[in-house]
Amino acid sequence: MAADGAAAADAGPGRARTVRGAARERGQVAVEFIGFVPILLLVAFAAIQLGVVAHTVSQAGTAARAAARTASYEEADADPAAAGRAAVSSWLADGTSIGIGGGDEEAIATATVTIPSLIPGVGDFGTVTKRATMPRD
């Protein structure tokens, strides 16, 4: 015990407190990281959701073009609405509706795709509507 006291006396009063203070602060970084993890997850989910929205917009345009192209053929082998839904990713196809219109000169297709939400409990992100026009054969 005398040796410990002598070492503490040689180190000075500030030295003994620094060693004990460092031992207490060792877990503080872990606590701060655990507190920051929910914010990191929220930012990551928001970035992924933004990517899903961009992909949905792209898929709506693809569906509208495919449906308009099929509707523009005089003797189409397929239903234009079915062709539009087939052009969409399988996980978006259930929320896709295709409208076909136009006259004798052109075929117009309108694709509406529901934007899926990846974050549980977050409200509806709405739909994306794209329109494509193709000349008839």
Backbone as CSV, one residue per row, in Angstrom:
resi,resn,N_x,N_y,N_z,CA_x,CA_y,CA_z,C_x,C_y,C_z
1,MET,0.814,-1.184,0.000,0.000,0.000,0.000,0.858,1.247,0.000
2,ALA,1.978,1.164,0.665,2.876,2.311,0.710,3.434,2.605,-0.672
3,ALA,3.672,1.554,-1.440,4.211,1.762,-2.782,3.187,2.465,-3.664
4,ASP,1.912,2.106,-3.509,0.873,2.779,-4.299,0.766,4.240,-3.924
5,GLY,0.838,4.509,-2.650,0.759,5.894,-2.190,1.946,6.694,-2.675
6,ALA,3.114,6.073,-2.676,4.308,6.770,-3.139,4.208,7.065,-4.627
7,ALA,3.670,6.120,-5.394,3.528,6.351,-6.838,2.532,7.470,-7.110
8,ALA,1.446,7.483,-6.344,0.463,8.544,-6.520,1.036,9.883,-6.124
9,ALA,1.896,9.899,-5.086,2.499,11.157,-4.648,3.503,11.644,-5.678
10,ASP,4.249,10.718,-6.274,5.222,11.109,-7.287,4.529,11.631,-8.550
11,ALA,3.383,11.025,-8.880,2.682,11.425,-10.091,2.018,12.778,-9.932
12,GLY,1.743,13.171,-8.729,1.081,14.445,-8.506,-0.419,14.260,-8.434
13,PRO,-1.107,15.207,-7.868,-2.539,15.060,-7.698,-3.298,15.040,-9.031
14,GLY,-2.841,15.763,-10.023,-3.534,15.800,-11.316,-3.398,14.502,-12.082
15,ARG,-2.295,13.835,-11.905,-2.038,12.576,-12.622,-3.005,11.483,-12.177
16,ALA,-3.237,11.356,-10.924,-4.136,10.310,-10.415,-5.560,10.566,-10.891
17,ARG,-5.979,11.797,-10.930,-7.327,12.112,-11.388,-7.488,11.870,-12.887
18,THR,-6.465,12.126,-13.669,-6.542,11.921,-15.113,-6.722,10.449,-15.445
19,VAL,-6.034,9.591,-14.769,-6.166,8.161,-15.033,-7.564,7.697,-14.670
20,ARG,-8.075,8.105,-13.509,-9.432,7.708,-13.126,-10.462,8.345,-14.048
21,GLY,-10.269,9.590,-14.466,-11.211,10.265,-15.364,-11.250,9.608,-16.735
22,ALA,-10.102,9.163,-17.235,-10.057,8.488,-18.537,-10.795,7.160,-18.477
23,ALA,-10.684,6.476,-17.366,-11.387,5.197,-17.221,-12.893,5.416,-17.208
24,ARG,-13.351,6.511,-16.626,-14.790,6.789,-16.593,-15.309,7.233,-17.948
25,GLU,-14.496,7.922,-18.728,-14.938,8.444,-20.022,-14.852,7.415,-21.137
26,ARG,-14.302,6.270,-20.864,-14.121,5.253,-21.898,-15.451,4.824,-22.511
27,GLY,-16.514,4.690,-21.761,-17.807,4.265,-22.285,-18.627,5.401,-22.873
28,GLN,-18.183,6.632,-22.729,-18.946,7.777,-23.212,-19.073,7.767,-24.735
29,VAL,-18.042,7.370,-25.435,-18.083,7.324,-26.895,-19.133,6.322,-27.355
30,ALA,-19.209,5.185,-26.687,-20.214,4.179,-27.062,-21.623,4.705,-26.839
31,VAL,-21.841,5.410,-25.755,-23.162,5.973,-25.467,-23.530,7.033,-26.504
32,GLU,-22.579,7.879,-26.880,-22.849,8.896,-27.896,-23.138,8.251,-29.253
33,PHE,-22.407,7.182,-29.589,-22.646,6.490,-30.847,-24.034,5.860,-30.870
34,ILE,-24.431,5.229,-29.791,-25.759,4.618,-29.714,-26.846,5.682,-29.844
35,GLY,-26.604,6.849,-29.304,-27.568,7.935,-29.449,-27.646,8.481,-30.859
36,PHE,-26.561,8.367,-31.601,-26.505,8.907,-32.959,-26.982,7.903,-34.012
37,VAL,-27.027,6.618,-33.685,-27.428,5.580,-34.637,-28.828,5.812,-35.211
38,PRO,-29.843,6.172,-34.424,-31.166,6.417,-35.030,-31.159,7.525,-36.084
39,ILE,-30.356,8.542,-35.881,-30.265,9.622,-36.866,-29.615,9.104,-38.148
40,LEU,-28.561,8.295,-38.006,-27.918,7.708,-39.178,-28.880,6.811,-39.947
41,LEU,-29.657,6.007,-39.233,-30.629,5.126,-39.891,-31.706,5.928,-40.611
42,LEU,-32.166,7.007,-39.998,-33.185,7.843,-40.635,-32.655,8.466,-41.925
43,VAL,-31.435,8.952,-41.900,-30.833,9.533,-43.105,-30.647,8.461,-44.183
44,ALA,-30.218,7.262,-43.775,-30.032,6.177,-44.745,-31.359,5.775,-45.378
45,PHE,-32.415,5.621,-44.565,-33.723,5.269,-45.118,-34.253,6.374,-46.028
46,ALA,-34.013,7.634,-45.668,-34.468,8.744,-46.520,-33.750,8.715,-47.874
47,ALA,-32.468,8.411,-47.873,-31.717,8.339,-49.129,-32.212,7.172,-49.990
48,ILE,-32.469,6.040,-49.358,-32.977,4.887,-50.101,-34.372,5.183,-50.650
49,GLN,-35.218,5.839,-49.848,-36.565,6.190,-50.302,-36.499,7.141,-51.494
50,LEU,-35.566,8.064,-51.480,-35.396,8.973,-52.618,-35.018,8.201,-53.875
51,GLY,-34.179,7.183,-53.729,-33.834,6.328,-54.856,-35.031,5.552,-55.370
52,VAL,-35.887,5.090,-54.457,-37.106,4.364,-54.852,-38.038,5.292,-55.624
53,VAL,-38.150,6.535,-55.206,-38.994,7.503,-55.922,-38.454,7.720,-57.335
54,ALA,-37.140,7.890,-57.466,-36.550,8.086,-58.796,-36.759,6.860,-59.677
55,HIS,-36.622,5.676,-59.101,-36.844,4.449,-59.869,-38.308,4.337,-60.304
56,THR,-39.230,4.720,-59.439,-40.654,4.669,-59.768,-40.989,5.625,-60.907
57,VAL,-40.405,6.801,-60.892,-40.617,7.765,-61.987,-40.119,7.177,-63.308
58,SER,-38.955,6.562,-63.275,-38.401,5.943,-64.477,-39.300,4.804,-64.970
59,GLN,-39.787,3.989,-64.055,-40.638,2.866,-64.429,-41.981,3.331,-64.999
60,ALA,-42.510,4.429,-64.503,-43.769,4.966,-65.043,-43.577,5.412,-66.487
61,GLY,-42.461,6.049,-66.780,-42.176,6.447,-68.158,-42.006,5.256,-69.076
62,THR,-41.340,4.222,-68.578,-41.153,3.005,-69.366,-42.487,2.330,-69.651
63,ALA,-43.344,2.263,-68.652,-44.662,1.639,-68.830,-45.500,2.409,-69.837
64,ALA,-45.476,3.736,-69.764,-46.263,4.558,-70.697,-45.764,4.374,-72.126
65,ARG,-44.452,4.349,-72.320,-43.916,4.163,-73.671,-44.243,2.781,-74.225
66,ALA,-44.108,1.751,-73.388,-44.402,0.390,-73.856,-45.877,0.244,-74.232
67,ALA,-46.755,0.813,-73.428,-48.192,0.722,-73.713,-48.548,1.524,-74.970
68,ALA,-47.977,2.710,-75.121,-48.265,3.526,-76.308,-47.717,2.862,-77.567
69,ARG,-46.538,2.263,-77.472,-45.954,1.570,-78.630,-46.834,0.404,-79.058
70,THR,-47.301,-0.379,-78.086,-48.156,-1.524,-78.409,-49.495,-1.058,-78.978
71,ALA,-50.049,0.017,-78.421,-51.332,0.538,-78.912,-51.205,1.147,-80.299
72,SER,-49.999,1.548,-80.694,-49.830,2.188,-81.996,-49.819,1.185,-83.153
73,TYR,-49.587,-0.090,-82.870,-49.589,-1.104,-83.926,-51.012,-1.369,-84.405
74,GLU,-51.169,-1.491,-85.708,-52.495,-1.785,-86.257,-52.987,-3.150,-85.820
75,GLU,-52.123,-4.117,-85.882,-52.505,-5.470,-85.496,-51.633,-5.899,-84.323
76,ALA,-51.959,-5.377,-83.175,-51.168,-5.684,-81.982,-51.491,-7.087,-81.483
77,ASP,-50.448,-7.814,-81.103,-50.624,-9.167,-80.572,-50.960,-9.147,-79.084
78,ALA,-50.670,-8.036,-78.416,-50.853,-7.972,-76.962,-51.748,-6.802,-76.593
79,ASP,-52.311,-6.890,-75.411,-53.096,-5.799,-74.844,-52.126,-4.688,-74.438
80,PRO,-52.353,-3.434,-74.860,-51.420,-2.357,-74.508,-51.260,-2.162,-72.992
81,ALA,-52.349,-2.289,-72.244,-52.246,-2.124,-70.788,-51.405,-3.238,-70.175
82,ALA,-51.568,-4.453,-70.688,-50.768,-5.574,-70.190,-49.300,-5.386,-70.556
83,ALA,-49.034,-4.847,-71.734,-47.650,-4.581,-72.141,-47.014,-3.521,-71.253
84,GLY,-47.785,-2.510,-70.881,-47.270,-1.473,-69.985,-46.959,-2.019,-68.604
85,ARG,-47.859,-2.855,-68.066,-47.610,-3.457,-66.747,-46.433,-4.425,-66.788
86,ALA,-46.266,-5.113,-67.916,-45.147,-6.051,-68.050,-43.800,-5.322,-68.103
87,ALA,-43.806,-4.065,-68.518,-42.567,-3.300,-68.612,-42.111,-2.752,-67.265
88,VAL,-42.963,-2.860,-66.255,-42.652,-2.331,-64.917,-42.038,-3.439,-64.065
89,SER,-41.167,-3.066,-63.144,-40.595,-4.033,-62.200,-41.712,-4.770,-61.486
90,SER,-41.479,-6.029,-61.171,-42.540,-6.866,-60.584,-43.049,-6.317,-59.256
91,TRP,-42.200,-5.688,-58.453,-42.647,-5.179,-57.163,-43.421,-3.866,-57.284
92,LEU,-43.456,-3.279,-58.476,-44.255,-2.076,-58.715,-45.503,-2.359,-59.547
93,ALA,-45.581,-3.538,-60.150,-46.661,-3.843,-61.101,-48.042,-3.825,-60.453
94,ASP,-48.153,-4.231,-59.196,-49.469,-4.256,-58.541,-50.057,-2.855,-58.383
95,GLY,-49.212,-1.854,-58.218,-49.695,-0.488,-58.050,-49.679,0.314,-59.332
96,THR,-49.736,-0.361,-60.479,-49.652,0.311,-61.775,-50.977,0.239,-62.504
97,SER,-51.429,1.381,-63.027,-52.620,1.395,-63.880,-52.258,2.107,-65.184
98,ILE,-52.789,1.584,-66.280,-52.475,2.103,-67.611,-53.771,2.533,-68.282
99,GLY,-53.776,3.734,-68.824,-54.913,4.228,-69.600,-54.490,4.426,-71.045
100,ILE,-55.321,4.008,-71.981,-55.017,4.111,-73.408,-56.029,5.040,-74.065
101,GLY,-55.537,5.910,-74.923,-56.424,6.829,-75.640,-55.794,7.213,-76.961
102,GLY,-56.275,8.300,-77.513,-55.745,8.784,-78.780,-56.776,8.669,-79.885
103,GLY,-56.360,9.028,-81.067,-57.267,8.995,-82.220,-56.717,8.110,-83.320
104,ASP,-57.061,8.473,-84.567,-56.610,7.685,-85.719,-55.124,7.902,-86.026
105,GLU,-54.597,9.026,-85.654,-53.217,9.382,-85.996,-52.196,8.994,-84.933
106,GLU,-52.629,8.910,-83.674,-51.665,8.658,-82.605,-52.279,7.831,-81.483
107,ALA,-51.420,7.157,-80.760,-51.831,6.393,-79.585,-51.233,7.070,-78.361
108,ILE,-52.065,7.305,-77.353,-51.613,7.966,-76.131,-51.825,6.999,-74.971
109,ALA,-50.777,6.806,-74.188,-50.867,5.946,-73.007,-50.456,6.751,-71.784
110,THR,-51.215,6.575,-70.723,-50.913,7.232,-69.452,-50.707,6.147,-68.401
111,ALA,-49.533,6.151,-67.775,-49.209,5.175,-66.742,-49.165,5.872,-65.394
112,THR,-49.862,5.293,-64.425,-49.851,5.813,-63.056,-49.322,4.703,-62.153
113,VAL,-48.234,5.001,-61.442,-47.575,4.022,-60.585,-47.553,4.567,-59.155
114,THR,-47.955,3.734,-58.197,-47.940,4.112,-56.786,-46.512,4.004,-56.253
115,ILE,-46.066,5.034,-55.544,-44.726,5.038,-54.952,-44.773,4.257,-53.644
116,PRO,-44.015,3.168,-53.544,-44.033,2.387,-52.303,-43.232,3.083,-51.201
117,SER,-43.641,2.869,-49.961,-42.937,3.431,-48.808,-42.092,2.343,-48.167
118,LEU,-40.817,2.618,-47.995,-39.918,1.668,-47.352,-39.861,1.856,-45.846
119,ILE,-40.259,3.019,-45.379,-40.184,3.336,-43.954,-41.530,3.011,-43.320
120,PRO,-41.557,2.048,-42.396,-42.826,1.685,-41.763,-43.412,2.854,-40.974
121,GLY,-44.703,3.037,-41.093,-45.384,4.086,-40.347,-45.392,5.439,-41.030
122,VAL,-44.626,5.583,-42.098,-44.600,6.850,-42.827,-45.743,6.828,-43.821
123,GLY,-46.383,7.946,-43.984,-47.571,8.047,-44.826,-47.335,7.720,-46.285
124,ASP,-48.353,7.921,-47.048,-48.368,7.628,-48.476,-47.498,8.636,-49.222
125,PHE,-46.708,8.155,-50.151,-45.876,9.036,-50.962,-46.562,9.426,-52.267
126,GLY,-47.760,8.923,-52.494,-48.528,9.320,-53.665,-48.252,8.456,-54.876
127,THR,-48.521,9.027,-56.038,-48.342,8.308,-57.297,-47.540,9.155,-58.273
128,VAL,-47.042,8.493,-59.300,-46.336,9.153,-60.394,-47.121,8.865,-61.660
129,THR,-47.375,9.888,-62.459,-48.104,9.715,-63.717,-47.231,10.208,-64.859
130,LYS,-47.065,9.344,-65.854,-46.310,9.703,-67.053,-47.172,9.411,-68.270
131,ARG,-46.974,10.194,-69.313,-47.777,10.066,-70.532,-46.836,9.939,-71.722
132,ALA,-47.196,9.067,-72.658,-46.398,8.873,-73.874,-47.324,8.857,-75.089
133,THR,-46.835,9.424,-76.174,-47.604,9.465,-77.430,-46.762,8.842,-78.532
134,MET,-47.393,7.944,-79.296,-46.712,7.298,-80.428,-47.601,7.427,-81.659
135,PRO,-46.992,7.629,-82.839,-47.797,7.669,-84.071,-48.294,6.276,-84.432
136,ARG,-49.489,6.205,-84.952,-50.046,4.916,-85.360,-49.463,4.480,-86.682
137,ASP,-49.410,3.161,-86.911,-48.913,2.607,-88.178,-49.813,2.970,-89.322
